[in-house]
């Protein structure tokens, strides 16, 4: 079976959600707070999955713009967990190298997760600094720095269970 023909089944297996259950009412898209930044709306992504349009879905900016706020999932009359599908699509796109157009978003995600693994929690100062180093956007958002700097902690704080969090990351990687 061709890879693309089985995309719908791959999404269902990875997410635990049946994309065929979506009947295109559009409530997910109507309530999405990130819809303005998406190239395809959430209900369109679901329809493309139903049509096995693998490349179009995995190349979409939408899967990276999704904030995983779960508004879409909450609004769905068929209880389709669209947010979980978006998570699965990001994993698939990342694993399969469909990230070039969203490289900055991926770098942010990687830096965020690196700090969680390292300290057991998020460290905003390290996140901002690491993101700027990874992307080279040193002066982007510079106007926000005066308001942001007093709120940032200078040193990271490790949680007591940090080693357990790191082990979770290692298990997920395996």
N, C-alpha and C positions, 0 to 999 in steps of 0.2 A: 504494500500500500504506500502511495506517495505521501511524503511528509506533510504536505499542505492539506491533503484530503482528510487527514486525521487530526487536524488542528483543534477542532471542536472537542474531540475526545481528550486530547492532551490538556486543554484548558479545564475541562470537567474533572479530570483525574487530579490535576495539580491543585485546583481550588476547592474541590468538593461541591461545586455548584453546577447545576445543569443549565447551560446557556439557552437551551431550547425552551425553557420555561418562560423566558422573557417574551412578552407579546407586544412590545414596542409602544406602550402607552405614553412614554416620555416623561413620567413623573420624576425619574432619576435625574434627567437632564434639567428639568424645570427647577429643581431644588438645589442643584449643584452650585456651591459658592465659587468654584473655580472654572465654571463653564466659559466665562469670558476669555480665558487664557488657553482654551483647548482648540485643537484643530478639528477634532471630531467630538461630538457630544457622547456622554456615557451610553445612551440608548443606541447610538450609531455604532459604537464599539461592540455592543452586544449583538447587533444585527450582523456586523462583519464577521464575528466569531461564528454565528450560525451559518454563514455562507462560506466558512473556511478560508477567509481572506487573511491568512497568516501574516504575510509581509506587510500589508497595509496596517494591520493592527499593531504589530511589533515595532514598526517604524514611526508610529503615531506619537506626537508630543503629548497627547491626552493621558496616556498611562503614567507619564512622569509628572504631569501637572496635578493629578489627583492627590488631594490632601489626606485621603483615607479617613475623612470625617464621618463616614457612614450615613450621611444624609440620604444618599441614593438608596442604600439598603433599607433604611427605615421607612422610606416613602413607598417602596415597591409593593403593590397590591398582591403580587405573586410570591413575595418574600425571597426574591432573588438577591443574593448577597453580592451586589455589583462591586462593592469595595474590596471584597475578598478576591473577586475575579481580577480587579486592577492590580492587586498585590501579586497574584500569580503571573499576570502578564509582564509586570516589571521584572520578576525573577527570570522568566523565560527570555525576555529581551536582553537582559544583562548577561545571562549565561550564553546566549547565542550571538552576542556581539552587535545587537541592533541599537547601539547607544551613541553613535557619533554625533547626531544632531542634538542630543540631550547631554552632552559631555559634562557641562557645568552642573547640571542637576545630579548626575551620577557621582561627580566628585564631591558634592555636598553630602550626598547620602553616605558615601564611603567614609568621609571624615567624621560624620555624625556617629556612625557605627563603630569606627575605630576608637572614639572617645568612650563610648559606652562599654566596649570590650576592655579598654585599658583601666577605667576607673569604676565601672559598674553603674555609671550615670553620665549624664551629659555635662560637658564643661564648655560653656558658651564662649569664653575667651579663646580656648583652644580650637573650637569649631570655627570661629571667625578667622583666626590666624591661619589655621590649616587650609581652610577653603581658599583664602586669598593667595596662599603660596601655591596651591594646586592649580588654580585657574589663572594666576597672574593678574587678576583684577584688583590690584592694590589700591586704586583710588576710587573704585566704584563704591557708592554709598558713603563717601567721605563726609558728606554733609550731615549724616546721621551720627557720626562718631562722637561729637561732644555730648549728645544726649545719652548715648549708649555706654560710653566708657565708665561713668560712675556706677553703673548698674552691674558691670562685669566683675566677677571675682578674679583675682590675679592668679590664684593657684587652684588646681583641681582638688576636689574632695573625693576620696575613695570611700565607697560604702563597705560595710563589714563583709558582705557576701560577694565581693568583687571577683574572687577566684572562681566561684560558682558561675557567675555571669560569663567569664572567659571560657569556661568549659562548655557552656551552652553554645557559644559562638563556634568553638572547635567542633562540637558534634554536628552543628548545622553545616559547617564547611565539608565535613566528611560525608 
